[in-house]
């Protein structure tokens, strides 16, 4: 193979690898945001439950 073809092949592999890792990073970031929202929702439900139990004692 000529050097020009090898260079083009290496460059193509490099670009494909960059795109692959970028997409993986985006996927991880989205999953982390979903987990944070689930944790926050869970904490909100726990706080609401404790608050309603506390208020039940005052009735």
C-alpha positions as CSV (number, residue, x, y, z in Angstrom):
1,X,0.0,0.0,0.0
2,X,1.1,3.5,-0.7
3,X,1.8,5.9,2.2
4,X,-1.1,8.0,1.0
5,X,-3.6,5.1,1.4
6,X,-2.1,4.1,4.8
7,X,-2.4,7.7,6.0
8,X,-6.0,7.9,4.9
9,X,-6.8,4.6,6.6
10,X,-5.2,5.6,9.8
11,X,-7.0,9.0,9.8
12,X,-10.3,7.3,9.1
13,X,-9.8,4.9,12.0
14,X,-8.8,7.9,14.3
15,X,-12.0,9.8,13.4
16,X,-14.2,6.7,13.8
17,X,-12.6,6.1,17.3
18,X,-13.1,9.7,18.3
19,X,-16.8,9.6,17.3
20,X,-17.3,6.3,19.1
21,X,-15.8,7.6,22.4
22,X,-17.7,10.8,22.1
23,X,-21.0,8.9,21.7
24,X,-20.1,6.7,24.7
25,X,-19.4,9.8,26.8
26,X,-22.7,11.3,25.8
27,X,-24.5,8.1,26.7
28,X,-22.9,8.0,30.1
29,X,-23.7,11.6,30.8
30,X,-27.4,11.0,29.9
31,X,-27.5,7.9,32.1
32,X,-25.9,9.9,35.0
33,X,-28.5,12.6,34.6
34,X,-31.3,10.0,34.7
35,X,-29.9,8.4,37.8
36,X,-29.6,11.8,39.5
37,X,-33.3,12.6,38.7
38,X,-34.4,9.2,40.0
39,X,-32.4,9.7,43.2
40,X,-33.8,13.2,43.6
41,X,-37.4,12.0,43.0
42,X,-36.8,9.2,45.5
43,X,-35.5,11.6,48.1
44,X,-38.5,13.9,47.5
45,X,-40.9,11.1,48.1
46,X,-39.1,10.1,51.3
47,X,-39.1,13.7,52.5
48,X,-42.8,14.0,51.7
49,X,-43.6,10.7,53.5
50,X,-41.7,11.8,56.6
51,X,-43.4,15.2,56.6
52,X,-46.8,13.7,56.2
53,X,-46.1,11.3,59.1
54,X,-44.9,14.2,61.2
55,X,-48.1,16.2,60.4
56,X,-50.2,13.2,61.3
57,X,-49.0,13.4,64.8
58,X,-50.2,17.0,65.1
59,X,-53.8,16.2,64.1
